[in-house]
Amino acid sequence: MSLFRHPIFLRLRTLLPGAPRRPRNPVLRSLLGVLGVTLLIGLVAVGLVVGLAMLLGGLVLRLLMRRDRNVRVRRQPLEGSYRVVGKPQLAR
């Protein structure tokens, strides 16, 4: 027994006034199927184009920002005082 032919599902469909129903005409049914697949392919293509544009834009921005920045090299070591903490003293 199909899930969509179950009595609970059929009662639920009658309660919802705007529930979508498949058309009975086979030509219209196939046209709507083709339209759905076309829409899905289009959305995936747009998502891929937007994703690639974002990746390329980030790469170009990173390359441009790297050229403008002067890197300073520190000649002297960084001085500081350090303390070794034993394992029993670590807070959990």
N, C-alpha and C positions, 0 to 999 in steps of 0.2 A: 504494500500500500504506500503510495506516494505521500510525502509530508504535506503537500499542498492540497491533497484530497481528504485530509484528516478532518473530522467534524469540528474540532476546536478551531482549526485554521479557517474553515468555511464560515463559521459563526463570526470570527474576528473580521473577516473581509466584509461582512454585511454591516458591522458596526462602524467601520471606517468609511466615510462617504467619498473621500478622494483617493481610495486605494487604486493603484495602477493595475490594469488588467490587460492581458495579451489579446490582441485582436484575433478574431476568428478567420479572417480572410488570409489565406496562405501567402499571397503576394505582398500584402501589407505587413504581415508578420516577418517575412524575409527582408523586406526593405527596412523595417525598423531594426532588425538584427544587423544588417550591413551598416546602417547609420550608427548604431552603438559601437561596433567594432572600429569604424572610421573615427568616431569621436575619441575612443580610447587610444588609438594609434596617434592621433593628433595631439592629445594631451601628453603622451609620453615623449613625443618629438619636441614639443615646446619645453617640457621639463629638462630634456637633455640639452637643448640649446641654451636655456637660461643657466643651467649648471656649468656648462663649458664656458660661457661668457663670464660667470663669476670666478671660475678658476683662472682664466686667462687675465682677467682684470686684476686679481690679487697678485698674480705672478709679475705682471707689468709694474704694478705699484711697488712691489717689493724690490724689483730691479732698479726702479727710478729712485727710491728712497735710499738705497744702499750707496749710490754714487754721490749723493749730496752730503753724506755724513763723513766727517773726518774721525778716524779712529785714533785715540790717544793711547800711547803705550806707556805704562808705568815702569819707570826705571828702578824704583826702589821697592822692596817687598812691603807688604801691608803688615804693620805692626799691631799687636794686640795681646791681651792677656787671656789665657784659656784655662779652663778648669775641667778635669775629667770627672764625670759623674758616674758613680757605681750603680749597678743594677738595682740594689735595694732602695736607693734614693729616688728612683724615677716615680713620678706620680702617675696613677692610672685613672 
